[in-house]
Amino acid sequence: MIRLGFGGRMPGQPEASAPGHRATSHLSLTLTRLGDTLTRLERLGVRYYRLGLALDMGVIYAQLAECATLLEVLAERVAAAGVRLCCHLAPGLDLGVRDDVAAAGALAEVEAYAALLAALDARRAPGPPEGIVVAHLNSAAADEQAGARFAARYAALSPRARARLALEHGHAGPSLGRLLALHQRCGAPIVFDTLHWELHNPEGLPLPLALGLALATWPRGLRPEVHLSSQRSEAHLLPPRPPAPARVVPPRPGQHADFVAIGDLERLLRATAGLPPFDLMIEARAGELALLRLRAEISRHAPALAAMLG
């Protein structure tokens, strides 16, 4: 069974996913909103969600202790509901960066995310971790030393953080093939992204093979993560941001659409024949609305494929 999930935005309940201000929010406020989010996820029948954290992760260690009671309550709810909570490392944070100071900041961020997810997973049955931190290798494709830098810093992480960190290939830079080679070097599992594979596949890997190779990088018992999105193709309105007025802009290459095309989901599901199950993150700007629409469409268009989804 493939679990569908989404991240961040909840247009149907915006207060549940509204981020705090990085400079002023306290972890307790984020965790309180997470309680509302869990209630919403239960109503939607969704058991896979990406946290949209707007905190300065550098202060999480201190605040985890202050929020111990609230974390225990949430951990009980997470375990009872069987919800998987994941995070995405903030854009620009990269363990393969040349700058050692910037890399140290990325390492600290990964450790903080891992500590938070471990606290939220604390009431689950013993076994591999559920909550995963997803990161990118943001270097240029020509930077052949980025993988070596990542591998060395990955090895320097705590065992808890290493067990929760996964790498996602992008629509530029190091390809899926490069990350598969990096996995052989350091063991980091690879998150397969359908849109990034479509836009940047210099190895010419067909979808079933690319998906299968990425799924095979995940250790036994740790459920792989896959991302699905459609590329935005239409112009859209940017709201006014004084002094700039509202304006219509064309889509950027690789920009996610508000919803996912049903054909993109069907193609992915047909490529899973003989492959292990995974969790599928719907990366669409409409958040929960995109997931609900996709559920309804796949049930109408392809009931047999819909039966694969949970």
N, C-alpha and C positions, 0 to 999 in steps of 0.2 A: 504494500500500500504506500502511495506517495502522498505525503502531507503537504497541502497548500498553505502558504503563509504570505505575509506582507510585512511592510515595515513603516514605522513612523506615523504617517498621516492617517487620521480617522475622521473623514469628513462628516460621518454620521454622529460623531461624538468628539468634537474638536478639543474639548477641555481635557479629555483623557490623554491626548497625545501632544498637548501644547508644550513646547520646550521652555525651560527657564533660561534666564540670562546667564551666560557662562561666568560672569564676574561675581554675581550676587546669589545665585540659587544655592540652596543647601540640598544635600542628598535626600533629606527627609521629604522635601517637596516633590522631588522626582519619584521617590518610592510611593508617596501618596497617590500621585497620578498613575503610577503603575498598578495600584490596586484598582482604580477605575478602569484601566485598560483590561485587566484580567476579567473583570465583570463583562465588559463589552465583548471580549474574545469568546467567552463562554456562551453568550447569547448568539454569536455568529457561528458557533461551532468550529472555531479556528484554534489550532493547537500549535501554531508555529508563528513567531513574531520577532521582528527585529526592533530592539530598543533604539529610540532616537534620543540619545543623551546629549544634553547641551551643557554639561558640567565641565569645569576645569578638573580633569581627571587627576591632577597632581595633588588634590586635597582629599581624594576618596579614601585613602587609608585611614586618615584621622576620623573622617565622618562615618566610616563603616562601624567603628566601635560605638559612636554616639547613636547609631541607628540600629543597634543589635536587636532590640525587641521587635521593631517594625520589620526588619529583615527576616526574623524567625516566622512571623505571621505570614509574610509573603511567600517564604519558602514552603510553608505548609500548603498554601493555596496553589502554588505552582506544581507541587508534587501531586496534589489531589486531582488537579485538572489535567495533568499530563501535558502541560504546555512547554514547548521548547523556546527559550529566550536566547537570542543571539545579538551580537553587536558588530558594527563595522568601524574599523579604525578611521579616524578623521582624515579627510583628504590632505595630502601633503606629508603625512607621517609615514615614514618608510625606513625599514631596517636595513635597506641596501644603499642608503644615501652615502655620499662621499664624506659629508661633514660629520665628524664624530659627536659634536655637541647636539646636532639635530637627531642623530641616531640615538643618543642617550635619552632624549625626550620621547622618542618613539618607544624605546624599551620600557620606560616608566609608564607610558600610557597602556601598553599591552599588559603589564603587570597589574595595573589598577583595574582594567576591564576584567582580567582573569579573576581577581579577588572578588569583585562584585558578582560576577556570574557564579563563582564557587559558593558564595553566600546564598544566592537565590536557588541554587541546586542542592542545598545542604540536606533537604528532607527527602530527596529521591532515594530509591533503592541503590545499594552499592553497585558500581559499574562504571563504564566510561562516561566522561562528562557529556552533558547535553548542550550547554551554552558554549558557542564558538565565537571567537573574535576573528573577523575576516580582514585581511590586509592586502594591499597592492604592492607590487614592485614597480615603482614609478620612474625608473631610470629609462634613458633613451635606449633604443634597441642596440645601438653601437657600443654601449657601455658593457663590455664583457666581464668586468670585475664586480658588477653589482650583485650577481649571484653569490660570489665568494664572500662579499661583505655581509650579505643577508645570512648565509650559512653560519658564519662565525658568530654573529650577534644572536641568531636563533639558538645556538648552542649555549650562549651565556644567559638565556632566560631561565627562570626557575622551572622545575618540572611541571608545576601547576600551569604556568603560562604556556609552556611548549605544548602541553596536552590540549590546549584550547585555541591555538593559533593555526589558521589556515590561510593559504595564499590564493588570490583570484587573479587570473590573467585579464589584461585590459584590451581596449580597442586600438592600442598603439603600444610601442615599447616591447618589452619581453613577451614573446608569444606563448601560447599554451605549450608548444613543444619545448621552449626554453624552460618553462616552469616544471615540466615533467622531468627534464634533466636535473633541475635543481632539487626536486623531490628525491631523486636517486642519491643526491649528495648529502642532504640533511634530514630527510624524512617528513618535511612539512606537507600535509595533504593539500590537494588542489581543488578549489571551488570552480566548477565549470559554469561559464556564463554564455548563454546561447547567442546573445547579440554581439558580444565581444568576439566570439568564435566566428560569427558571420562576417564581421568587419575586418578582422585581423587574423588570418589563418595562412601564414606563409608556407607552412608545411603541407597544405592541401589536405588536411585530415577530414574524411567524411564524418558526418555527425555521429553515427553510431559508434565509430571507432574513437573519436575525440571524447565523447561522453564516457565510454567504457574505460578508456585510459585514465581519465580524471577520477572516476569512481574507484578505480583500483588503487589509488594512492591513499585511501582512507584506511586506518587500522581497523581490524576486526572489532565489531561491537560499537564503533563510533559511526553514527548515521551520516552519510555524506550530505553536503549542501550543494544545490544547483540553483542558478539564477535564470529567470525567464523574463524577457521584456521585448517590446516591439520598438523600433526606431520611429521617433516622431517625424512625420512627413509634411505637416501643415504649418503654415505661419500661425503665430499666436500673439496675443496682446500682452505686453508688459505693462503693469499698472504704473501710474506716475510715482516717481521718487524725486521730490523737489531737490534741486531745481529742474530736473529732467521731466518732461511731460510723458504721458502715456504714449506708447508707440507699438506698431506692429513689426515683429521681427521674424526672419526666416528660422527654421529649425537648424540647430547645430549638428554637425556629424556626430553620430553616436548618442544623441540626446534621447532620453526615454520618452515614450508617448504617455499620454494620460491613461490609456487602457492597453490591454494586450490583445492582439489579433488572434482570433480563435485558431486560425491556420498555424500560427507559430506554436501554440500548445499542442495541436494535433501532431505536427511534425515531430516534436520532441517526444511525445508519448509513444509514437510508432517506432522511434529509435531505441526504446528501452528494452526491446525484446531480448530476453536472456540475461539482462543486467540486474544487479541488486537494487532494492528500493532505496529511495533517498527523499530528502525534504526539498520542496520546490518553493523558492522565494519569488513571489511576483513583484518585480521591480517596476511599478507604474506610478505615475504621479497622483492618480486618483485613489491610491491606497486600498482600503477595504472595498470601495465601490468597484474597483477593477477586479478584485478577487471574486466578489459576489456575481458580477456580470459574467466573468469567465466560467464560473461554476455552472450558471444557468445555461450558457451557450453550449458548453461541451455536453451537457445532459441532453440538449435538444439535437445537436448535430451528430454526436458520436457517443451513444449510451454505453457502448462496450468500453470505450476509452475512459468515460466518466467513472466507470466502476473501479478504475485503477487508483482513483483519488480519494483521499480521506480528509 
